[in-house]
Amino acid sequence: MTELVILALSASALGFWLLSLRRKSLAARDSAAHRDCVFMSDGRVIAPDNK
């Protein structure tokens, strides 16, 4: 029973951590989109020059 509780707590902690990473990633993409960045299909981000 104890192992099951530990497993459930670990799974929920991992889930919350992954969700927080996703929120940070989405927030960063949204912020970059406001700066007219271009997102490439291979994961690269091309930011405009600030001139």
Helices and strands as residue ranges (DSSP letters): H 2-34, E 38-39, E 45-46
